[in-house]
Amino acid sequence: MEKSTEEKPTLKCSVCKFTTKNSKDMRRHNWTWHPSNKYERAWSKHAREGFINWTGSSYCESYGPYY
């Protein structure tokens, strides 16, 4: 089998023009900088501070507000 030579499309944030080719990075960007609910807002605060005052599990740091 040959590898696909098709490139991933570039994803662009409609709010701040952040760009990436990785959908997971875009999802985490939206959670961090453009939270849309109470779970994303709580996680966003810790993510922007680098999880300095975080007392929960590292699983939440890695996977986001919906773990």
Backbone as ProteinMPNN parsed JSONL, in Angstrom:
{"seq_chain_A": "MEKSTEEKPTLKCSVCKFTTKNSKDMRRHNWTWHPSNKYERAWSKHAREGFINWTGSSYCESYGPYY", "coords_chain_A": {"N_chain_A": [[0.824, -1.189, 0.0], [0.468, 2.194, -0.784], [1.423, 5.295, 0.672], [-0.777, 8.004, 1.324], [-0.602, 10.903, -0.624], [-1.942, 13.129, -0.255], [-2.433, 16.327, 1.071], [-3.183, 17.608, 4.343], [-5.944, 19.753, 4.967], [-5.636, 23.255, 5.687], [-6.62, 24.566, 8.725], [-8.441, 27.303, 9.998], [-8.919, 29.681, 12.522], [-11.85, 31.45, 13.009], [-12.117, 33.63, 14.625], [-9.636, 34.678, 15.627], [-7.739, 34.2, 13.677], [-5.852, 32.13, 13.982], [-3.968, 29.437, 12.721], [-3.737, 26.009, 11.691], [-2.899, 22.604, 10.827], [-3.822, 20.479, 12.126], [-6.571, 18.95, 13.528], [-7.032, 18.405, 16.218], [-5.359, 20.218, 17.531], [-6.665, 22.581, 16.783], [-9.118, 22.252, 18.065], [-8.286, 22.281, 20.773], [-7.225, 24.868, 20.839], [-9.559, 26.394, 20.512], [-10.909, 25.679, 22.885], [-9.149, 26.789, 24.753], [-8.787, 29.563, 24.083], [-11.23, 30.553, 23.167], [-13.554, 29.843, 24.849], [-16.721, 28.166, 25.165], [-18.551, 27.315, 27.026], [-19.261, 26.537, 30.537], [-17.492, 24.508, 31.343], [-15.38, 24.591, 29.493], [-14.541, 27.221, 29.994], [-13.574, 27.048, 32.656], [-11.469, 25.184, 32.326], [-9.944, 26.586, 30.478], [-8.903, 28.791, 31.877], [-6.966, 27.572, 33.543], [-5.363, 26.367, 31.569], [-4.283, 28.567, 30.162], [-2.676, 29.608, 32.136], [-0.752, 27.727, 32.354], [-1.304, 25.508, 33.918], [-0.456, 25.956, 36.533], [-1.69, 26.345, 39.107], [-3.258, 24.101, 39.23], [-4.983, 21.403, 40.666], [-6.019, 18.971, 40.07], [-6.14, 15.849, 38.212], [-3.493, 14.921, 35.912], [-4.521, 13.984, 33.619], [-6.664, 15.539, 32.784], [-5.301, 17.847, 32.036], [-3.994, 16.941, 29.761], [-6.027, 16.051, 28.007], [-8.155, 17.824, 27.934], [-11.218, 19.732, 28.68], [-13.268, 17.853, 28.539], [-12.948, 15.229, 29.702]], "CA_chain_A": [[0.0, 0.0, 0.0], [1.184, 3.46, -0.823], [0.924, 6.343, 1.561], [-1.512, 9.06, 0.635], [0.183, 12.118, -0.804], [-2.876, 14.221, -0.076], [-2.124, 17.172, 2.225], [-4.304, 17.975, 5.197], [-6.332, 21.148, 4.745], [-5.301, 24.188, 6.746], [-7.772, 25.02, 9.503], [-8.225, 28.679, 10.416], [-9.867, 30.175, 13.517], [-12.59, 32.596, 12.465], [-12.079, 34.738, 15.579], [-8.32, 35.302, 15.785], [-6.895, 33.838, 12.526], [-4.919, 31.053, 14.297], [-4.022, 28.402, 11.694], [-3.084, 24.732, 11.964], [-3.355, 21.511, 9.971], [-4.216, 19.426, 13.041], [-7.891, 19.252, 14.083], [-6.937, 18.37, 17.686], [-4.801, 21.516, 17.931], [-7.704, 23.591, 16.619], [-10.091, 22.045, 19.139], [-7.682, 22.769, 22.017], [-7.141, 26.323, 20.702], [-10.889, 26.939, 20.797], [-11.178, 25.507, 24.313], [-8.282, 27.675, 25.529], [-8.919, 30.99, 23.797], [-12.612, 30.928, 22.846], [-14.423, 28.879, 25.524], [-18.125, 28.386, 24.867], [-19.412, 26.895, 28.133], [-18.606, 26.623, 31.847], [-16.387, 23.546, 31.436], [-14.275, 25.139, 28.715], [-14.041, 28.42, 30.686], [-12.78, 26.602, 33.806], [-10.245, 24.572, 31.815], [-9.21, 27.634, 29.78], [-8.152, 29.58, 32.865], [-5.787, 26.79, 33.93], [-4.513, 26.141, 30.4], [-3.528, 29.787, 29.851], [-1.696, 29.804, 33.212], [0.188, 26.611, 32.33], [-1.716, 24.572, 34.962], [0.341, 26.224, 37.737], [-2.503, 26.145, 40.307], [-4.139, 22.962, 39.005], [-4.849, 20.37, 41.696], [-6.631, 17.73, 39.578], [-5.252, 14.877, 37.568], [-2.822, 15.369, 34.697], [-5.342, 13.521, 32.508], [-7.432, 16.705, 32.34], [-4.355, 18.729, 31.349], [-3.672, 16.368, 28.46], [-7.146, 15.78, 27.111], [-9.101, 18.935, 27.849], [-12.305, 19.825, 29.64], [-14.25, 16.783, 28.381], [-12.332, 13.932, 29.956]], "C_chain_A": [[0.866, 1.25, 0.0], [0.565, 4.441, 0.148], [0.218, 7.402, 0.731], [-0.648, 10.312, 0.547], [-0.69, 13.36, -0.63], [-2.53, 15.011, 1.189], [-3.377, 17.441, 3.029], [-4.658, 19.43, 4.926], [-5.927, 22.016, 5.938], [-6.584, 24.66, 7.404], [-7.472, 26.413, 10.035], [-9.319, 29.106, 11.395], [-10.539, 31.433, 12.968], [-12.53, 33.822, 13.37], [-10.731, 35.45, 15.572], [-7.318, 34.94, 14.689], [-5.781, 32.852, 12.85], [-5.06, 29.98, 13.218], [-3.244, 27.161, 12.118], [-3.607, 23.704, 10.964], [-3.893, 20.356, 10.816], [-5.548, 19.784, 13.702], [-7.886, 19.233, 15.613], [-6.362, 19.69, 18.21], [-5.836, 22.621, 17.825], [-8.744, 23.481, 17.728], [-9.554, 22.583, 20.463], [-7.526, 24.29, 21.991], [-8.487, 26.953, 21.053], [-11.244, 26.799, 22.272], [-10.407, 26.534, 25.128], [-8.609, 29.141, 25.322], [-10.338, 31.455, 23.496], [-13.593, 29.955, 23.511], [-15.899, 29.203, 25.306], [-19.081, 27.935, 25.971], [-18.614, 26.876, 29.433], [-17.429, 25.659, 31.983], [-15.158, 24.056, 30.687], [-13.698, 26.381, 29.397], [-13.167, 28.044, 31.878], [-11.444, 26.024, 33.352], [-9.338, 25.623, 31.187], [-8.337, 28.444, 30.724], [-6.867, 28.853, 33.254], [-4.833, 26.597, 32.753], [-3.676, 27.375, 30.077], [-2.47, 30.088, 30.901], [-0.659, 28.681, 33.255], [-0.076, 25.586, 33.417], [-0.894, 24.728, 36.24], [-0.442, 25.901, 39.006], [-3.465, 24.964, 40.187], [-3.902, 21.899, 40.057], [-5.456, 19.041, 41.263], [-5.617, 16.821, 38.924], [-4.62, 15.467, 36.306], [-3.584, 14.918, 33.456], [-6.136, 14.682, 31.926], [-6.53, 17.683, 31.589], [-4.126, 18.238, 29.919], [-4.842, 16.342, 27.495], [-8.202, 16.867, 27.054], [-10.256, 18.826, 28.821], [-13.322, 18.691, 29.562], [-13.64, 15.419, 28.6], [-13.258, 13.022, 30.732]], "O_chain_A": [[1.87, 1.332, 0.707], [-0.638, 4.424, 0.409], [0.578, 7.657, -0.419], [-0.037, 10.726, 1.533], [-0.239, 14.488, -0.831], [-2.353, 14.426, 2.257], [-4.483, 17.498, 2.492], [-3.774, 20.25, 4.683], [-5.887, 21.538, 7.072], [-7.518, 25.098, 6.732], [-6.354, 26.674, 10.48], [-10.506, 28.916, 11.128], [-9.867, 32.363, 12.52], [-12.854, 34.928, 12.938], [-10.677, 36.679, 15.517], [-6.156, 35.338, 14.769], [-4.836, 32.737, 12.069], [-6.183, 29.648, 12.837], [-2.229, 27.251, 12.809], [-4.641, 23.917, 10.331], [-4.37, 19.361, 10.27], [-5.645, 20.814, 14.368], [-8.651, 19.965, 16.24], [-6.83, 20.214, 19.22], [-5.887, 23.506, 18.679], [-9.197, 24.491, 18.267], [-10.273, 23.263, 21.194], [-7.681, 24.938, 23.026], [-8.546, 27.929, 21.801], [-11.825, 27.716, 22.852], [-10.941, 27.094, 26.086], [-8.701, 29.892, 26.292], [-10.614, 32.652, 23.566], [-14.379, 29.308, 22.819], [-16.283, 30.372, 25.267], [-20.289, 28.148, 25.867], [-17.418, 27.167, 29.43], [-16.461, 25.97, 32.677], [-14.035, 23.965, 31.183], [-12.483, 26.576, 29.38], [-12.122, 28.659, 32.09], [-10.403, 26.338, 33.929], [-8.118, 25.569, 31.336], [-7.183, 28.747, 30.418], [-5.796, 29.46, 33.289], [-3.616, 26.66, 32.93], [-2.494, 27.254, 29.755], [-1.475, 30.749, 30.605], [0.224, 28.693, 34.113], [0.838, 24.859, 33.806], [-0.659, 23.751, 36.951], [0.092, 25.245, 39.901], [-4.398, 24.852, 40.982], [-2.759, 21.527, 40.321], [-5.41, 18.074, 42.022], [-4.406, 16.998, 39.061], [-5.157, 16.402, 35.711], [-3.326, 15.412, 32.359], [-6.267, 14.797, 30.707], [-6.96, 18.284, 30.605], [-4.074, 19.036, 28.983], [-4.672, 16.584, 26.3], [-9.073, 16.822, 26.185], [-10.28, 17.944, 29.68], [-14.168, 18.578, 30.448], [-13.8, 14.532, 27.761], [-12.896, 11.885, 31.033]]}, "name": "protein", "num_of_chains": 1, "seq": "MEKSTEEKPTLKCSVCKFTTKNSKDMRRHNWTWHPSNKYERAWSKHAREGFINWTGSSYCESYGPYY"}
